[in-house]
Amino acid sequence: MNSFTYTRATAVEAAVREKAADDGVKFIAGGTNLLDLIKENVERPTRLVDLNHLPLTAIEAAPDGGLRLGALATNADTAWHEQVQKRYPLLNQAILAGASPQLRNMATNGGNLFQRTRCYYFYDTATPCNKREPGSGCSAIGGYNRIHAILGTSDSCIATHPSDMCIALAALNATLQVTGKNGERTVKFEDFHRLPGNQPELDNTLAPDEVVTAIDLPNEDFSRHFSYLKLRDRQSYAFALVSVAAALQLDGNTIKDARLALGGVAHKPWRDQQAEDLLKGQPATEETFRRAAAAVVENAQGYGHNTFKIELAKRAIVRALKQAAEGTQHAADIFTNSNP
Amino acid sequence: MSTTTTQASLGHPAIAPPPALGTVTLKINGVERQLEIAPWTTLLDALREYLDLTGTKKGCDHGQCGACTVLVDGKRINSCLTLAVMKEGADITTIEGLGTETNLHPLQQAFVDHDAFQCGYCTPGQICSAVGMLTEGKAKTTAEIREMMSGNLCRCGAYTNIVSAIEEVLNQPKA
């Protein structure tokens, strides 16, 4: 690793001030992605500010009756939290579908939001990459791009967002509590991650000196009909080729409300509210699900090796919606997520 | 290479001196140890290179193989992806802290009994991970053990016997 200095933050406001004053500062929480990137010479901080001693580990009731997840609560503690299992089982399933138990014990909720892409060219400093080195070009377009994006891409970047947790948060309509040097604000989850456009070096819309302190889940009930379906090259401990977070509220067989978000297909968690609208008020049938799936991939673009993802995404959406309608997934039922 | 050449290259003016070493106190296997290390020293490197605790293995050094698994405050983590300085004040347990040669930890004994290894390089990580998994108490079935041990790779492919060793300890009546 390159050399850096290390300090511990004792207050959120002080951490924000430290970062605002020095471009070389990176916040560290779990460290599972950042330290790897430092070893690969992709990230080159001159100082790490350790956030782990801030009092942000609580999982507690949110003001609207929903649930507030502290930014420093670990992914494992979040997934297995009794309220998450009971009220937000989609989130439980998504978190448990990601990484390994060791990594989930280290990784924090806040850190998970800031995970960087696993595009192999982004990691390989010997190749051009607009995300790593703006203006240098994209090696994945015209290169080996089996894991890359099919939706919302640009001429400068086709990288995918890597998180599973975030796909569930997108579907669940989460909001983020953020503190910056100008005080606190709330950010809607869909406004947090961004598409690459001509600035793929920016993964999200936060100012460099802002920090996420909590993730709020709204007081809504999608605990009966949900599915997090993750398709990947091996059954465990691999990133998604395509993943689908689907959640329904049913009245008999009629869909009252619907949520649909995809992972592994875009630069951000890909929630499609137009497809959700096609589901609402309709019978929960395969025909309805196929219509929604077709709408999601209507503008999808393949780049060669990843073109299979368009059909894969369509089928995964239909299957996830079926699973959701049938109510076949259960909280902490860790083996249903990729199997039935 | 002559001594003169070595000194000349070390004194190259383009290379800035690294930040000063700092004192880090770690509690490992119940014993407090003081180290003079650079802040970028991972917990794994601190154990192996500075404390002579080479039971914890460096496999991939990127959090992909699990060979470096240790327990921090009872929870299993990858020691290659955390800095030693971040674990000041924590209670760290390595494979050296689990049992002794004459009094093996039940999982160590089960790994021997089930021949749960071939080359043995992943074994300390497998055992520490299994200890963590049993403490978590989520895995009940064979399939669940396999899923919850998926962060530990074994290139020899001893998975069948690793799972049966863990299963035996999982199903042992609690003393």
Contacts between the chains, C-beta under 8 A, distances in Angstrom:
chain1	res1	chain2	res2	distance
A	1	B	40	4.3
A	2	B	40	7.5
A	3	B	18	4.4
A	3	B	19	5.7
A	3	B	38	6.9
A	3	B	40	6.2
A	4	B	19	7.3
A	4	B	39	6.4
A	4	B	40	6.0
A	5	B	19	4.9
A	5	B	39	6.1
A	6	B	22	7.8
A	6	B	39	3.7
A	6	B	83	7.1
A	6	B	85	5.6
A	28	B	83	7.9
A	28	B	86	7.4
A	31	B	81	5.8
A	31	B	82	5.4
A	31	B	83	6.9
A	31	B	86	6.9
A	32	B	63	5.9
A	32	B	78	7.4
A	32	B	81	4.9
A	35	B	42	7.2
A	35	B	81	5.1
A	35	B	82	7.2
A	35	B	83	7.1
A	36	B	62	5.4
A	36	B	63	6.2
A	36	B	81	6.4
A	38	B	40	7.6
A	39	B	61	6.9
A	39	B	62	7.0
A	48	B	39	7.3
A	48	B	83	7.8
A	50	B	85	8.0
A	50	B	86	5.9
A	52	B	86	6.5
A	76	B	75	7.7
A	76	B	136	8.0
A	80	B	138	7.2
A	99	B	151	7.6
A	100	B	66	6.8
A	100	B	150	5.9
A	100	B	151	2.6
A	100	B	152	7.9
A	101	B	76	6.5
A	101	B	129	7.4
A	101	B	132	7.2
A	101	B	133	6.7
A	101	B	136	7.2
A	101	B	148	5.6
A	101	B	149	8.0
A	101	B	150	7.9
A	101	B	151	5.5
A	102	B	63	7.7
A	102	B	66	6.3
A	102	B	69	5.7
A	102	B	76	5.1
A	102	B	77	5.3
A	102	B	78	4.9
A	102	B	129	6.6
A	102	B	132	7.6
A	102	B	151	4.7
A	103	B	63	6.0
A	103	B	78	6.5
A	103	B	81	7.6
A	103	B	151	6.7
A	105	B	75	4.7
A	105	B	76	6.1
A	105	B	77	5.3
A	105	B	132	7.6
A	106	B	77	4.9
A	106	B	78	6.9
A	106	B	81	6.6
A	106	B	82	6.5
A	236	B	146	7.8
A	236	B	147	5.7
A	236	B	150	3.8
A	237	B	150	4.4
A	237	B	151	6.1
A	332	B	138	7.2
A	334	B	138	7.9
A	334	B	144	6.7
A	334	B	147	5.5
A	334	B	148	7.8
A	335	B	143	5.6
A	335	B	144	7.1
A	335	B	147	6.4
